């Protein structure tokens, strides 16, 4: 059989929906992936955020077909693909170390997926030229990977991953080797690339800043499980449990006991805490009176000083320390019962606070969230 004569236009709108249903993978007695289900919407960037060892790379290898599933199903636009070989799944994968072949030139690295598919040489060379131009690395075609800087190697890896027109692009910690300035530049480049190609993209990262700023949808992963998925705003402002709350940013966690409903809203609940009775928001059902719970309050939602709306929670506090953190000042306080509380004040707000000052701390019920997960307490960090 001779080489196929298929044309492979670079620019196209793929816009595929990817469904992961109950994926599981064990290595011996260890469940590396434990019942992961997730929907990746067409053309969106979905981020999986988790600490090292959460299972992110293993999940990527399962979706790409580099590891066999123990259980579960993978669909690309309603087409079941988890029994197909990697080349037939329509998945492009950029590894965190880029995984470029050192004995091949940039051109040969990028062309390799088309050679593996037996694309005719004229079509292959045309496609490579178009892809190198799209990534703006035409001048690197004859260079060896060892001669390239990390940003250039990243672009080569991206070119190789998209040249076969994948329906899903997976990026495994792609910017980990770049400094902050280069990270932002490459985020802009990735945004341009995704817009031109309409690529459904899955990003795996441990960077909270990247996950919150750049993803359309966010899933938090730990110990092989998806703990919560939604928009970045939903997860940051309405975390389900203490792990998600702490992972996404500084937070005050307090233990408490359900005391009853808040009156005006069925979502409001009164909780007895070390700071006194607080009205909180319950994302789901309200636990029975007497139930032990954890509540979450983000430091930036706390207000310091005498101007308090009548329906806000309030309690006394003493400022122990004020720490300058650039765009904000971190204010560490002691509340009732010597309980530690952390607030954050933008630099453009001047409440005239000082260390040793006694004042009233307040927070709206909308920013006091009842968590449904594991019981855990502690101040913001």
N, C-alpha and C positions, 0 to 999 in steps of 0.2 A: 504494500500500500504506500503510495507516494504522499508527500506533504500536502496538507490541506491548504486550500487557497482562500480561506476565510479572511475577510477584512475585519480589523479590530479598531474602530474609531476610538480615539482617546476620550473625547468629550461626549458624554451622554448622561441621561438622568436615570439612574438605576432605581432609587427609591424603593428598596425592598423592606418588607417587615420580617423580622427574625423572631422566632418563638423558641425559647428554651423551656422544656417541660419536664420537671422532676429529674434533673441530671444528677447522677451519683457516680462516685468513683472511689474505690478503696485501694489502699496499698497495704496489704496484710490486714492488720486489725484497725488501721487508721482510716477514718472516713475523710479523705482529702476534699471531696465535694459531696455534700449531703442534701440531696433533694432540692437543687437550685431550679427555680422557675423564674423566668424574666421575659418580658416582651420588649423588643427594640423596635421603635416606631420608624417608619420609612423616612430616610434622610436626616434623622436626628442623631445627635451625639449623646450616647448613654455612657455614664461613667460608673465603674465599680471601684469604690474606695474601700481600702482596708489595710491593716498593718501587715508587715512581712509575715508570711506563713498563713495568711488568711485563706489561700487557695485560688488567688486570682490567675496566676500563670497556668495552673493545672486546668482551670476552667477554659482559658483561651486554647490550650492544647486539645481539649475535648471538642470544642466547637470547630476547630480547624481540622480535626481528624488525625492529629498526631498522637493521641492516646485513645484507646477504645473505651467506650462507656460501659459501666456495669449496669446502669439502668437509665431510663429517660429517653426523650425524643427531641430532635432538633428539626425545625421547619424553616425553610426560606420561601416566603410567599406561598404557603400551604403545600410546598413540596418537601417531603420528608428526606433529609439528607444525611442523617447520622450513620447510615449503613454504607454511604458512598466513600470512595477513596478521597484523600485530601484534594487532589487536583480537580475533582468534579463537584466540590461543595460550593464553589463561588465565594471562598473566604480568602482574603489577603491578610497576612499577619506580619507586623513589624515587631521583632523581638527587642527587649530592652538593651541588648548589646549589639543590635543591628544584624548580627550573624551574616555578614558579607563573606563570600568565598575569597580568601586571600590570593589564590593563584589565578583568579579571573579579573579582567579589567572591569571598570565601571560599566562599560557597554555590555560586556559578557554577563556580568551579574544581573543587569536589568533584563537582558534578553533570555535568561535561562528559563523562566516559566513558559515562554513561547516555544523555545526549543523542545522542552519536555512535552508540549502539546503538538509537536511536529508541524508548526506553522511554517509555510514556505519562506525561504530566506528573504526575498524582496519585501513581502508583507511584514516579516519580522523586523527588518532593518527600518522600514518606514515607521512601524509602531514604536520602536525604541527611540528613534529620532523625535517623534512627537511627544513621547513621555519625558524624555530628557529636557525638551524645551518647556514642557508644562511645569516641571520642577526647577527650571532655570539652572540646569547643570550641564548644558551642552558642552561646555569647554572641558568638562572632566571626563569625557567619554573614554579616553585612552589611558587614564590614570589608574594606578593600582589602589585598592582600599587603604593600604598602609601609608599612602602619601596624603590621605585626606584628614582634615580636622573633623571632630565629632559632628558639627552641624552639617558638613558635607556628606558624611557617612549616613546621617539620618535621612537626608534627601535621596540618596541612592537607595536606601532601604525602602523608603516610601515609593519611589519609582518602581522598584521591583515588585512591590506588593499590589500596585494598582494596574500594572501593564496588562494583566489578563482579565480586566474588567470585573473585579469581584463585586458581589452583591452585598458583602459585609467586609468592612475594614476593621481589624483588631489592632490596637496599639497598646503594647505592654510596656509601661513606664518609658515612653519614647523620649521624654525631655529630661530624664534623670541626670544625664551627663552635661547638661547645659547650664550656664549661669543665668541669673534672673533676666538680664537684658535679652539674651538670646532666646530664652524660653518665650518671652512675650512676642518676639519677632516670629518665632516658629508657630506660635498659636495663631497669629494672623495668617501665616502661610497655610496652615492646616484649614483655617476657616475658608480661605479662598479656594483651596483645592476641593473641599467638601461641597462648597456652593456650586462650583463648575461641574462637578461630577454627580452631585446629588447622592453622595455616598452615605449609607447607613453605617455608623461608626460606633465601635465599642472601645472605650478607653479604660485601661487598668492602671490605677495609680495609688500611691500612698500620700500624695500631696493634697491636703484639704483645700488649699487656696485654689489650685487648678480645678478641682472637682466642683467647688462652689461657683467659680467664676465662668466656667466654659461649658458645662454640661447642660443639655436640655432636660435630661432625667438622670437621677442619681440613685445608686443602690449601695448600701453599706454592707460589707461582707466581713465575716469573722468565723474562723474555724470551719470553713467550708460551707457556711450558710449565708443566705441573704437575710439580714436582720430587718431591713426596712428599705422600701423603694418609693420614689415619688420625685417631685421637683426639688431642686436644691433648697428653695424657700420653704417647702413643706418639711423637709427633714431637719433643717436648721431651727426653724421656729416651732415645730411640733414633733420633736423626737419621741419615738415610742418607748425607749428605755435609756438607762444611764450610759450604756456603752456608746450608743449613737450620739447622745447629747454631748458627752465628753470628747468624742472623736472629732466632732465638727467645730469645736471651739470652746473657749472658757465658759464655764457655767457654775451656778450655785445649785447644789443638790441638797435637799433637806428631807429628813424623814418626817412622817406625819401620820395622823389618824383621822379617818373620815368622821366628820361631825354632823353632816347633814347637807341638804341642798342649799344653794345660794339664793333662792327665791325668784329672781326675775327671769332666769333662764334655766332650762332643764340641763344645760351643759355646765352650769356653775355648781360648784361643790365647796363646802366649808371644810377646811383641813386644820386641825390643831397641830402646830409646829413649834419648834424651839423659839421662833420669833413671835409667837402668838397665833391667833386664828387668822388664816388667810383664805380669801376666796380665790379658787383656782378654776381653770378650764379643763374639763374632761373631754379628750378626743373621742372616746367611745362611751360605753356604758359606765355609769357611776357605781363604784363598789358599795357594798352595804356599809351602814354606819358601824364604826369600830374597826374597819379594815385598816391594816398598816399599808402605807403607800409612800412613794417618793415623789417629790415635786422638783421641777426644774425652773430656774430663773436666770436668764442671760444677764451678765453684768451691765450691758449697755441699755437694758430696759429699766434699770433702777434710776430714780430721780432723788437728788439730795437737796434738801432745803424746805422752806416753809410753804411754797406754792403747791398745794395738793388738791386735785379735783376731788369732789366729795365722795365719789364711788370707788376711789382707789384704796388698795391696802396700804397700811402705814405701820411703822414700828421705829423705836428709837435706835440710834447708833452712835458710836464714837469712832472717829477717824484715827487709825493707828499709823498709817503710812500712805504717802502719795508717791507713785512711781511714774516718771515721764517715759512714755512709750511711743514717741513720735506724734502720730496723728491723734492719740488719745492719752489721757492720764488715768492710770489705774489707781483706784482708791480702795484700800483695804480697811475694813471696819470691823468692829465688834458689836453685835446686836444683843438683844436680851439673852440672858444666860451665858454671856461671853461667847456667843456663837459667831464664827468667822463668816463674813460676807464680803464679796468683792463687787465693786461698781466700776464702770468705765465712762469717762466724760470726754467728749470731743474737745479738741484744743480751742475751737471757736466758741465754746460755752464757758463762761466764767462765773461759777457759783461762789467764788471767793472762799473756797474750802481750804482748810489748813489742818495740819496734824494736831491731834488732841481735841479737836472741835467736837462737841455734842450737837447732833442735829436729828431731823426726822428723815427717814428713808421711806420712799413710797414706790409702788409698782401697780400698774393696772392689772385687773384680773385676767385680761387677755394674754398677759405675759407670764402668768403663773400656770405652768402646765403640769397636769397630772400624768405621770409616766405609768405605763402598763407592764414594763419589764421588771428585771431583777432589782431587788431592794438594795440601794447603794446611796451613800450620802457623802458630802464633802463640799468645800468651797471651790470657787473657780480657780483654775490654774492657768 
